[in-house]
Amino acid sequence: MAGKYGAHPSQIALAWILKRSPVMLPIPGTSKVAHLEQNVAAADISLSDEDFATLDSEGRKTFQSTP
C-alpha cells in the first residue's frame, strides 16, 4: 500500500493512526532529520476509506492471532 501512496510503510502507519482518532496522536522517536521529515509528511497522506478499512482489518487479524 505504501507504493500506492508513494510513501514509506512507516508513513502509512502514522497516517492510519491519524485517521483512526482525532484525539490520539503518534509520538514517533527519531534520531535523523530525514526520518523526522518523513514522519511529518505522513500527516499529508489522506488514506481512502477503503485503504483505511483494509489496514484496520489486517491489523485486527494480526493482533487476534498473536498468543
N, C-alpha and C positions, 0 to 999 in steps of 0.2 A: 504494500500500500504506500510505503514511503516514496517509491518511484513514481507513482501516480501523481503525487503532490510535489515531486521534485525536492524532497526533504529527506533528512536523516531519520531513521527509526525513532531516535530519542525525541525528535521534534514532534513526531506523530503522537507519541505517548503523552507529551506535555499538552499538545492540542486537545487530546481526548480528555485529559483531566480538566482543562479549562472549560470545555464544552459541557462536561458532566455536571458541574455545580458552580453557581455564581459565588458561593461563599468558601469554596475550597481552592486554595492556591498552592501550586507546587513550589517547593523551595529546593531546586537542584543545586548541588555544590559543584564547583568547577575551579580548576587551577590555571586554566588557559583562557585568554581573551577570546580566541576563536570559538571555544565552547560556550562562553557567555553570550556571544553574538548569536550563535545557533539557538540557544535557549530563548533569548528574547524574540528572535524571528518566529518561534513556534506560535506566538500569540497572533501572528498574521495568517496562520493556516486555518482555513474555515472548512472543517470536515463536513461532508454531506451527511444528512440524517442516516442514509443507508450505510455509509462507511462507519459512522459512529456506532450504529447498531451491530455491525459486523465485529468491530473491535470489542464492544461490550460483551457480546455473546461468546467470542473466543476467550476473552479474559475469564468469564464465569466458568467456562469448561475447564480451563487450566486450574483455577482455584478449587473447583469441586473435585477434581481428580487427584489433588495433592493430599497425601496422607497427613 
